[in-house]
Amino acid sequence: MLTEFVAADGIDPTQLQFTLHINGELRQAADTRLMAFDVATLIAWISSKFTLQAGDLIYTGTPEGVGAIHSGDVLRLTWPQHIEQEFVVA
């Protein structure tokens, strides 16, 4: 499942923070300033290999420590001022 769409207009992808809780336990507190490759570099590289189109999703992975998820787990994603959403793993 995905969250609702958030337009990129006015959002600086180099200054984003979000958290992920699994079953109420903080598993990830992320900051895009700490990514190995910034968003612009990732998009440029991917665009050199594939044609990106509106609606395409780019998954970059997740840092160590998040761990496996299992059926019934409750994931809570928080991206301040943009997303506050829970998901139940099927």
Secondary structure, DSSP 8 states (H G I E B T S, - for coil): --------TT--TTS-EEEEEETTEEEEEEEGGG-SS-HHHHHHHHHHHS---TT--------TT-----TT-EEEEEETTTEEEEEE--
